[in-house]
């Protein structure tokens, strides 16, 4: 599979560069996604090795990381946004791209379906029910690897004075407040609906709520080591209810790290 992986990397690199633009805003978006693809692929491989997966399964994780956001590029080309609610679900769009690529047919049928399942579920609120534990396991790997890097991508825009600098194709309104339903989600530990994000405060709450959906202690350790949680919390508009959510969240993080 190593030779197939080499061709996949070459194709993906060329594909991403084909979307380069003289328009500075478009180019910024494409470069963000290109860099994100590289980091997520590396995260998948590192996590697979931590989990002591076989060479074959580590390579499958690498493929999933490499192609998890392939739909983003067609999405931006067609809709000029990375907002799924305003366009098309980028994971579903990515499956359409993958189905057009002949080299995926070189995978065994079970591996091909596993890769597609993981990619299609990498961005959903929850993983689709399945009796196939391998599919579910690899979906968890890409969900962790993806979230870990999105924390890095959004870190520069946490402070309110930098909120207006966030590229308009990935932000909500720059207001620092948090919508009431997002506060309630935070206190109860319930995943929020991305489609209802209205403010920069909502976006921060969503990122914190992701911590309840981190599957592996390795990922949580990386998030803690890099200070992402404290940086988000320190930039929240704090009141008694938000503080209650923070206390509940920190207890969960501590429990996850002890696994």
Phi, psi and omega in degrees: 000344182300320179294321177297318178299320179300315180293324178296317178298317180297317180296315183295319178299315179293320181297314181297318180292337179292347179262002177304148186218153173283345176284118187301321182291317178297315181299321178301315180296317181294319180294323177300315182288326178296314179294319178300318178302316180297316181293318181294320177301315179296319178299318180299315181294315181296318179294319179299320179291322176300322181279000178058044177286160177294165177303317181300313183289328175296322177292323175298318178299322179296317178299315181298316178297318183297321186254005187300327182248022182301332178290341181299323186288317175293324178303311182290325178297320183277321191243351181059037177203156171254013180269112183299323183295333181263002184217260183211143179305121189290334176289317177296321177294323178297324178297323177297319178295313182300320181294345178270352188261116186296329185291343174292336179289349177283346173285155172296156181303316178296320179293321179299314180292325177296313180300314181294321179298313181297315181294317182294334182256007185291336186244001184283159180303319174219160178286136179301140179302136177207147175272355181270104184294329178294316177301314181297319181297313181289330174297322178294322179299310183290327178296318177294313183298322180291311181300318181305319181278331178296327173303319178295316184300318187270350183306317183296345186253014182291314181295140186299327180292344178258356186299323181289347179274350179296132180308135188295341181280355178235002186250159165267197176294148188280005179301141183279346186289165180245132179296143185305320182291331177289324176298316180295320175302318183295316182293323183271349180079022181264135179299135180275160179273113183305327185293345182262006178300127180238335186226168176296327176297320176300317182298321179294320179297318178302316181297321178291322180295335176304332184298335176284348181248014174281130190265333187236140180299330177303315181294315180298322179298317179296319180297317180292314181302324183274001173074016186295322184295309182297325180293321178291313182300319182292346179251015176272145168288112192265133168219185186298319182291317178296319179298324177296319177296321179297317179298316180296319181295316182295327176294319178297316180299317180299318179295321181294321182292337183276353181293000000 
